[in-house]
Each structure stands twice: as C-alpha cells, then as structure tokens.
Amino acid sequence: MGIGPTIRHKLGRFEIPAAEAYRNRFINLDDLATTLASALPAKRILEIGCGDGSFGQRLCEAYPEAEYVGIDVAPDPGRLFRGDTSRATFRSIPSSELVAERPQLFDLVCIVDVVHHLPESLRVPVLNDAVALSTEDGVIAVKDWERGAGIAHAMAFAADRYVTGDKTVRFPSREELRGYLAAGLPGYDIALEARIPPRRNNVLYVMRRPGHSA
C-alpha cells in the first residue's frame, strides 16, 4: 500500500473532501460525466477500474435512470461511493472474470485513468474485455492521462507512482494510446476526442462501431 491510501484511511470523515480536493488538481470528474451524458444515452453502464467509486457516483448522478456496475481488482472497490446504492453494484473482480460470467451486456463501458496503471501485457486484453462486455451498438469511453512535459505531468507521475505506490505506472503518448485503442477495440472508430479540464493531459476517446449512432 502506498503512502496515499495509508494516510487517507486515517482521515476518517475528512477522507472524502480531502480526496476530492486532491483529485480536482488533476481532473474534473463532474465535467467528464457531463460530457459523456450529454452525448451518449445509456441504460447499463460498466466501469472497469472503478477505484473508490468517485466517478461511479458522478455517472449515477449524470444517468439517473441507468444501472451501474463498477469492477476493480482492489479489495474494496466503491468504498467512497455515496450515491444511489439501489442502482450501483461494486465487485472486486478483473474484467476477464466478468467476461467469463457472460453477464447482460452494457451499452456504455468506461475505462478512466486505468490504461497507464496496467502492465504493458494487460493493456490490450483489458480493452478486448470491454468489447466482449459491450452491446453491438454500445460505446466504450477511454479517458487517460497523455504523457507530456511540464510540471503538471511531473506532479501526475509522482502522485501515481509514489503516492499510490503503483510500480507499473507508465503514461502513454497520444500515438501510443491510439495504438492501444486500435489493437484492443478492433472494428471501432473514434466518435469523439475531447480534453477534460483542468489539465490538457486528460484526453477522452469515445469509441463506437461504424454505422451506430447515439
């Protein structure tokens, strides 16, 4: 466990506001959820790598009629979720095992700040799993931190590598990320590319099969 989780667990009722203040230095999750909801209808949403449930909570708010499932390999996914628990389910399970269960498919699959945490050998397979878990006309939204220069990128690397203690962190370049999408989501086109504030490093790709529209 990195020093970040250790400290956060000791904050008690202050953990959520502290986590939000820290996260907001890098990404506006409300903006990300609003961007998706304004362009993409959804009734069943899957988030691969849901973490503490912060983005899942935003998705449930942005999609008030949708069913949400969040999965993560961490032992306690969704522990900071404070949304509608009647519509949200969290499971500690890798995407490959969920595929093996053959669940009802999802019309929106979100993968947010996950790719750069994955070992190189798992980046394309996890994207393959997203395809297997999507409906034929479903959408896959991949948001990641694009490698760049400057103090913002240095801060992001330090946060993900040393604060969380994740030794596999490696941020992809724009070309690398597009390469993963091409290899992991065959038959999908980029329907939308957007930058999420407050940092231009936050790049969102909305992927859809040709011939299907919102």
C-alpha positions in Angstrom: 0.0 0.0 0.0 1.3 3.5 -0.9 1.5 6.3 1.5 -1.6 7.9 -0.1 -4.1 5.1 0.9 -2.4 4.8 4.3 -3.0 8.5 5.1 -6.5 8.6 3.6 -7.7 5.7 5.7 -6.7 7.7 8.8 -8.6 10.8 7.8 -12.0 9.4 8.8 -14.9 11.7 7.9 -12.4 14.1 6.2 -11.3 11.5 3.8 -13.8 12.3 1.0 -13.3 16.1 1.0 -9.5 15.6 1.1 -9.6 13.0 -1.7 -11.8 15.3 -3.8 -9.6 18.3 -3.3 -6.5 16.3 -4.3 -8.2 14.7 -7.3 -9.5 18.1 -8.6 -6.0 19.3 -9.1 -5.7 16.8 -11.9 -9.2 16.1 -13.3 -12.8 17.4 -13.1 -14.9 14.2 -12.8 -18.1 16.2 -12.9 -17.1 17.6 -16.3 -16.2 14.2 -17.6 -19.5 12.6 -16.5 -21.4 15.6 -18.0 -19.5 15.3 -21.3 -20.5 11.7 -21.6 -24.1 12.1 -20.6 -24.7 15.0 -22.9 -23.6 12.9 -25.9 -24.3 9.3 -25.0 -27.5 7.8 -23.7 -27.1 4.7 -21.5 -29.2 2.3 -19.5 -26.5 -0.1 -18.4 -23.0 1.2 -17.5 -19.9 -0.7 -16.6 -16.8 1.0 -15.2 -13.6 -1.1 -15.5 -11.2 0.0 -12.8 -13.7 1.9 -10.7 -11.4 2.6 -7.8 -13.1 4.2 -4.8 -16.3 4.8 -6.7 -15.9 8.6 -7.1 -16.5 8.6 -10.8 -19.2 5.9 -10.4 -21.1 8.3 -8.2 -20.9 11.0 -10.9 -22.1 8.6 -13.5 -25.1 7.6 -11.4 -26.0 11.3 -11.0 -25.5 12.1 -14.7 -27.5 9.0 -15.7 -30.4 8.9 -13.2 -32.2 6.0 -14.9 -29.1 3.8 -15.5 -27.9 0.7 -13.8 -24.2 0.9 -12.9 -21.6 -1.8 -12.2 -18.1 -0.9 -11.1 -15.3 -3.5 -11.0 -11.8 -3.3 -9.8 -9.0 -5.7 -8.7 -8.7 -3.7 -5.5 -10.1 -5.4 -2.4 -12.7 -2.8 -1.5 -14.0 -1.1 -4.7 -16.5 1.7 -4.4 -15.8 2.3 -0.7 -16.3 6.1 -1.0 -19.4 5.9 -3.2 -22.3 7.9 -1.6 -24.8 7.7 -4.5 -27.9 5.6 -5.1 -26.9 2.1 -3.9 -30.1 0.7 -5.4 -28.7 1.2 -8.9 -25.0 0.7 -8.2 -23.1 -2.6 -7.7 -19.4 -2.9 -7.0 -17.3 -6.0 -7.3 -13.7 -6.9 -6.7 -13.1 -8.9 -9.9 -10.9 -8.5 -13.0 -12.6 -7.8 -16.3 -11.6 -11.2 -17.7 -13.5 -13.0 -15.0 -16.6 -10.8 -15.6 -16.4 -11.7 -19.3 -16.3 -15.4 -18.3 -19.6 -15.0 -16.4 -21.3 -13.8 -19.6 -23.4 -11.1 -17.9 -26.0 -9.0 -19.6 -24.1 -6.6 -21.8 -23.6 -2.9 -21.3 -24.3 0.0 -23.6 -21.6 2.2 -22.0 -18.3 0.9 -20.8 -15.9 3.4 -19.1 -12.2 3.0 -18.5 -11.0 6.1 -16.7 -7.3 6.5 -15.8 -6.7 2.8 -15.9 -4.6 2.2 -19.0 -1.5 3.9 -17.6 -1.7 1.8 -14.4 -1.8 -1.6 -16.3 1.3 -3.6 -17.1 2.0 -3.4 -20.9 0.9 -7.0 -21.3 -2.6 -6.3 -20.0 -3.5 -3.0 -21.8 -4.8 -4.5 -25.0 -6.5 -7.5 -23.2 -8.5 -5.2 -20.9 -9.7 -3.3 -23.9 -10.6 -6.6 -25.5 -12.7 -7.4 -22.4 -14.5 -4.1 -22.8 -15.6 -5.1 -26.3 -16.8 -8.5 -25.1 -18.9 -6.8 -22.4 -20.4 -4.2 -24.8 -23.6 -4.4 -26.8 -23.3 -4.4 -30.6 -24.2 -0.7 -30.6 -22.5 0.1 -27.3 -19.9 2.8 -26.7 -16.6 2.5 -25.0 -15.2 5.6 -23.3 -11.5 5.6 -22.5 -10.0 8.5 -20.6 -6.3 8.6 -19.8 -3.5 10.9 -18.9 -1.5 11.7 -22.0 2.3 11.8 -21.5 3.7 15.3 -21.8 6.2 17.8 -20.5 5.9 20.3 -17.7 5.1 20.5 -14.0 1.6 19.1 -14.3 2.8 15.9 -15.9 5.6 15.6 -13.3 3.0 16.0 -10.5 0.8 13.4 -12.0 3.6 10.9 -12.3 4.7 11.5 -8.7 1.2 11.1 -7.5 0.5 7.8 -9.4 4.0 6.3 -8.9 5.0 7.3 -5.4 1.9 8.4 -3.5 -0.2 5.4 -4.6 2.8 3.1 -4.7 1.9 1.6 -8.1 5.1 0.4 -9.7 3.6 -0.3 -13.1 2.6 3.3 -13.9 3.7 4.4 -17.4 1.8 7.1 -19.2 1.2 6.6 -22.9 1.8 9.2 -25.6 -1.1 10.2 -27.8 0.2 7.9 -30.5 0.6 5.0 -28.1 -2.9 5.4 -26.6 -4.4 5.5 -30.1 -2.4 2.3 -30.9 -3.8 0.5 -27.9 -7.3 1.6 -28.9 -6.8 0.3 -32.5 -5.4 -3.0 -31.2 -7.8 -3.5 -28.3 -11.0 -2.2 -29.9 -10.9 -3.7 -33.4 -13.8 -2.5 -35.6 -14.3 0.6 -33.5 -13.8 4.2 -34.7 -13.1 7.4 -32.7 -16.5 9.1 -32.4 -15.3 11.8 -30.1 -11.9 13.1 -28.8 -12.0 15.6 -26.1 -9.9 17.2 -23.4 -11.1 17.2 -19.8 -10.2 20.1 -17.5 -8.3 21.3 -15.7 -5.3 19.7 -17.5 -4.9 19.2 -21.2 -3.2 15.9 -20.5 -6.7 14.5 -19.8 -7.7 13.0 -23.1 -11.0 11.2 -23.7 -11.8 8.9 -26.6 -15.3 7.8 -27.2 -15.2 4.6 -29.4 -18.1 3.3 -31.4 -18.6 0.8 -34.2 -19.3 2.4 -37.6 -22.9 2.6 -38.5 -24.2 3.1 -35.0 -25.1 6.5 -33.6 -26.5 7.8 -30.3 
